């Protein structure tokens, strides 16, 4: 059996510590939890804690039942004070019906049908980046390729100048990677971030994103376009338009969610292929026939958004474990994707796996808005990479310090064309 993502086999490792994930996802610990205590209480250093949900069926149950498990009290492990929550709220922190009204504003721009119309543009984008980078022979796959692709596509989709893509990446890195000193001078668990507590991710970079969003808003109000951002600025979901802060938070959410996730998935895909030469050969032999199932398997095995959180809205139970109103519940997608009860040989990277009911994009009302876009990007990347590159070898991944995003910061690669 081939192990995906080789990591130290420590079944007692601390799953809250950001440091844990620098060496990889702690599969051994989660496997033990799935087997022995699938719904278990995890204590935090401040005396609080959360229910860790590790099985596929339970992740689905919690995600789909917003009456029992609300998103309105926050979606990250970090507990927010009421004023922080209000200042930082996006559609992710609403339940229906408010959530439905907000989601309706952006949904039309991300349907599978609309996203399919971007395929050629994305393929051309990949071509331009590959033409520049692949002839180098040796390079950092993340900074030269993976980081460049999703953000440029997102800029096009939102009608933002591509010249600003690098700024978006840097701001996105600082915010979502707020526990990694390579990306931010203000590391959340090591410094006093009180001053920034009302900003997304408690990050000062959000101030710059907000300023940028204000400029975009001004430009769109002067010259409305047929695009998602104009809709956000002109719509009246509750009988009145979004406030400035609501628009800025929405803009930040789209930028971060659409950029910081897919790029890590692509990087992980390359490491999995390198670790499974027989699968790589299969893919090379039939890229057209296999690219869709291969994309799903890369998504399953990577599950880069490791968890989100809900809060118990009324006393309840999961798998017979009683929970009290107000308890935090953390749903671990990465663990669910390796649940032995659902996936045969989950640690085998199988490019023909079908069915592949992974929960990488979550499920229920908050299911990932960008799922079709992410799928398209991973598939087109695989198709173009396999058709252009004869051989490749990747070095050790330099992983992100984060208990939230399973990311790769640097990945040395050598290619032959
Ligand atoms: C492989 C890449 C991606 C992964 C792993 C991923 C993962 C997720 C997950 C797990 C959720 C559910 C959150 C919850 O239930 O609370 C989610 C929601 C969301 N995703 Fe993605 N995502 C990816 C790509 C994208 C892209 C390309 C976009 C484009 C803008 C995007 C935008 C969003 C938004 C806006 C939400 C919130 C939806 C809501 O609350 O209704 N994501 N994503």
Boltz pocket constraint, residues with backbone or C-beta under 6 A from the ligand:
constraints:
  - pocket:
      binder: B
      contacts: [[A, 63], [A, 71], [A, 75], [A, 91], [A, 92], [A, 93], [A, 103], [A, 253], [A, 254], [A, 255], [A, 257], [A, 258], [A, 259], [A, 261], [A, 262], [A, 265], [A, 303], [A, 304], [A, 305], [A, 308], [A, 309], [A, 333], [A, 359], [A, 360], [A, 361], [A, 362], [A, 363], [A, 365], [A, 366], [A, 367], [A, 368], [A, 369], [A, 370], [A, 371], [A, 373], [A, 374]]
      max_distance: 6.0
